[in-house]
């Protein structure tokens, strides 16, 4: 790493700049209305191979382009442009450690919330240890928030856009005020949805269970990875609607996402989950996820893009 986090380099509209010199117009729609779409891309360092791998990069860019389409903003960048920008900025910082990379398409200029262009892009890598505190905890105490998850008929959680995270903020702030680490949302039908920026899995009678995507759940790449890895390991997996009370009686639970990886849930609304410690299937899946992301699983090498 060439600089400290406060002076790291980021890629902005074709230039590599010190983060403190990277400027966006305060009147731009992205600043005023959260008019942007983004990806948080995990990258993992493999000591044995002296290589940094971006995890499921093509899938992240497919989702980014889908989000831009659904939000109806123009995307002047190709996938090749996106890959080059990420590789260039990580190399410019000389990062050789685990990273989280924020890659954002944003509406710039002097338009309004109805604008679709001009669209710029920034790419900002950060070492994983410097991400938000909830992403670095060993276990989580959660509540079911009184706020409802946004739906496909209001502001679709299928779109990974900045404005959607105000819904996540409402639940997260309620959880923190009441002494919890984070929250779990119910949807408008009172079925279990997801966390703020993370998907939920429980273990019930030896089966891994997660809410269906149509229950107001982001089309999460980490969620998809876990389902695929669990099936590779011979685990039973169900995607179905979940009732709130199932959260209180399950044997294990965890939240997952690109920033969070797999983090065990130790309690929900003060109900202890299982033994109140990390469950065995959770441990197995977390190890499998890290092995896949670091290039230690021969069956999942196609998910990796080497940086160096």
Order of alpha helices (4+ residues) and beta strands (2+ residues): beta-beta-alpha-beta-beta-alpha-alpha-beta-beta-beta-alpha-beta-beta-beta-beta-alpha-beta-alpha-beta-beta-beta-alpha-beta
